[in-house]
Amino acid sequence: MTDPNKLDMHEQRRGTEPDVEDLHEIVYREKTEPREGGQAVPTEMIVAAFALLLFGGWYLGNYSADFAVDRYEGPAAFVGGSGEKSKTPTVIDPMLMGKRVFNYCAACHQASGQGVAGQYPPLDGNPVVAGRADNLARIVLHGLSGPIEVAGQRYNGQMPKWSQLDDSSLAAVLTYIRASWSNDSPPVSEQLVTAVREATSGRSAAWSLAELESAEIIETQAGEDVTEDAKE
């Protein structure tokens, strides 16, 4: 039974000293609040993060191509085989390389080559694609502006130039579109693209279809045929 004369620990008779232990009893009963963030980072995690940084630096250094739009993984990326070094000269598959370069074109002309009705003309069955190869080179080097009619539909947009790509890349993509889908036209050589680039180096404006129809035919030194009619 509780002594009625005993004072509560929080009470104090006037003129008497408080009991320190009684006053701090509540404090003693409380525990320290846990704190976060005081733990050390595990060594394994530090090592793993450092290894990932090293791998990321190595990967970007070897495969980023300096983030340039006109560079790829090198000729070996377009050559079949096991990738082992060979003494024979490297032969690049223009269709494989051209398909890769065509990714830039597919945003407008679509992977199917059908384009977008009313906006971007199709490449499949396009008479310009099947026509003069030197004119195709002119188009990718300087762009195409003005009306063009394909399969009975009129297009009046402007194609940007792709002269920032090197001649081998341009030749490959032209070869690809001339031999893909239902198209069946001869390949375009790098030498022809180089010849067209040199012959039109002073031009800055995009070509029109009327200009292309009257443009001088450009051939390579080897006398490469540049027209569909010449193939036949």
Phi, psi and omega in degrees: 000137184287135178287117182294340181274350181281130181282148173295156184297338180270353180261161182208133175291144179296128178089004179248155179277140178288154176276113184299318181296321178294320181294326183264008181298320180294320179297319179297328184287334181283143178257157179292132179293136178292146179239144178259156176091002180267353182281145178285145177291131181301142180300323181299322181291322178296316180296318180296318179296319179295321179295321178295320177297318178296316180295318179299319178295319179295317183295314179296322180295330184263333189234002181279343182054035181057021179059029179269144183282345185253019179232148182231196183285005180100168182304329182298337181289341183246017181242132178286169179112185185278352181088002180289149180294140181226152178279345180283150180300144179286130179248120181271133176280109184295330179291320179292315178294318180297325178296322178293315180294329182296345177304330177291327184274335188295336180300327179259309186274354178070151181297334179280351182076010184268353179065196178234122185306129178081350183238303184235123184292151177288153173263335178286121181076015180277124182295333177292321178295320181277354184273221186293127180292327180293329176289324175299318178297321177300318183295312183288335180280327186233350181093170181226132182230149175100179186288146174213141181245127180227127178053039177080002180246138185264137177235139183224048179258197178223125177269130179287161178278156178232037182292347178289342176281150180283169187296324180294322179292318179294318178298321181294316182290326176292320176298320182296312184288335179281347182238010182254163180059235178265001180286146180211069181242160183297157178291165177247130183272157175297326181297323179293316179299319178298317180296319179292319179300316181293320183289335183246021185298334181274001183268140177239338182274156176288156180276153168253161181297324180295321178294320182294323182295332181254005182290149179293138179288132179249130178239161176279170180297334180277002179076033181297134177290134183245000181243154177294325180295324181294330179296324183277000000 
